[in-house]
Amino acid sequence: MSVEEFDVVVAGGGPGGSTVAALVAMQGHRVLLLEKEVFPRYQIGESLLPATVHGVCRMLGVADELAAAGFPIKRGGTFRWGARPEPWTFHFGLSAKMAGATSFAYQVERARFDEILLNNAKRKGVEVREGCAVAAVLEEGDRVTGLRYTDPDGVEREVSARFVIDASGNKSRLYHSVGGTRNYSEFFRSLALFGYFEGGKRLPAPTSGNILSVAFKSGWFWYIPLSDTLTSVGAVVRREDAEKIQGDQEKALTALIAECPLISEYLADATRVTTGEYGELRVRKDYSYQQTTFWRPGMVLVGDAACFVDPVFSSGVHLATYSALLAARSINSVLAGDLDEKTALNEFEARYRREYGVFYEFLVSFYQMNVNEDSYFWQAKKVTNNTSTEIESFVELIGGVSSGETALTAADRITERSAEFAAAVDQIAGGEDSMVPMFKSQVVQQAMQEAGQVQVRALLGADAEPEVPLFPGGLVTSPDGMKWLPYHPA
Ligand code: FAD
């Protein structure tokens, strides 16, 4: 069997895979991307964050195409969440780092969004092969040296590359080859049941494109407008309720909607879509985990292959595209002969874990706002009692990178920050006109820090302020954002 050679081979053509592939190909390297499905294909994860749209997508050169695609504009989130019974709204526009023309994201039909990114990767020089399922990595000694896959005719093939990227998402088993273990979070141990509706109510303008998230007794709902009439609706419930959902999903979703007055009101005149790609009810579980190692010589994990926190607050596509950007910088630096693999990929892993860590803590804080709800779902989300050990060990795995503080244990820190965050939300929900308290709260500041950086760099390029390393002894981003540089203080 003849073995083709590339600089980089990527498994998976979701947002993580097409982003890393394009950013490496844009530096003139030979990149092959193997995707199991033929696009367009269905995927969940429809609510984006501004850093993806105005940061990574701008670097990829697809910002204008996305703007022309007509996706609903998401200016923020509207939440029935926490102590107050009235919904409150969070606007991206009031973060100093994301103010102005870039203070929005999109709600996207993933089949269309992912296809735009994959076609863009082709235009940027990536060789994309759809209908090609990757079966295993090839190894020589310690090093991963390529992939084995089955082509659309059923023929088994091998490719070799200096770097293999696993961007094959949540369900693929390829990540095993990187070593370490996939640790599942006990705290976020929930499952989601979701489907699509035509004719659901909309929030009033200018927030009509917002995601609506509603906490209720058994968990919480997302309600995402995907067009003027189509809405993605999902319930996140306790793992212990799995059986009820697996029994009769239609009945289960109807019963959960009936439990939640706000979602019932929004869906009062709506009908569930029962045909086409949106016709089935779907369940996802065991989605909250992190791999103990994100790379080994010759192999890198990006996106859901490495980790995912929780659907609340739309961090999945952000983490996938941000990790893809970090991986691309590391690989571009090594292929250019600027850095050794270990230095470059340690920077990738440290930054990726930090971002995962800040979102993990932020989302725990978010859940904390509902601990006074008298129900199993929310009591189990109480950091201060039974789950504190789990939080402790999970945050330890993140490597303490999410915070430089050593005086506080993770659970203490989260409790303290949750209280600060809840107080800020209370001010907004109480009619405070400004988002300032919320953006000043530490969990939000941390969660926005890197996202803001990525956006600013994509907008200003070489005119952006010079960076300092995120970690002592770490690297900084090159002016064009495509590589790492050693740090030399002025
Ligand atoms: P994917 O999008 O999963 O892409 C992986 C690709 O790899 C797929 O195209 C797949 O076909 C391909 N593949 C798989 N196996 C192979 C193989 N063996 N060979 C070749 N190709 C292969 N995120 C958000 O940002 N906003 C949200 O609102 C949101 N809601 C969510 C709700 C739920 C219930 C869940 C579980 C997740 C949600 N997410 C959300 C997360 C989001 O779905 C993921 O984080 C995101 O899709 C990850 O992108 P990715 O590129 O890593 O993987």
Boltz pocket constraint, residues with backbone or C-beta under 6 A from the ligand:
constraints:
  - pocket:
      binder: B
      contacts: [[A, 11], [A, 12], [A, 13], [A, 14], [A, 15], [A, 16], [A, 17], [A, 34], [A, 35], [A, 36], [A, 37], [A, 43], [A, 44], [A, 45], [A, 46], [A, 47], [A, 48], [A, 49], [A, 132], [A, 133], [A, 134], [A, 135], [A, 167], [A, 168], [A, 169], [A, 170], [A, 171], [A, 172], [A, 174], [A, 192], [A, 234], [A, 284], [A, 287], [A, 302], [A, 303], [A, 304], [A, 305], [A, 307], [A, 308], [A, 310], [A, 311], [A, 313], [A, 314], [A, 315], [A, 316], [A, 317], [A, 318], [A, 320]]
      max_distance: 6.0
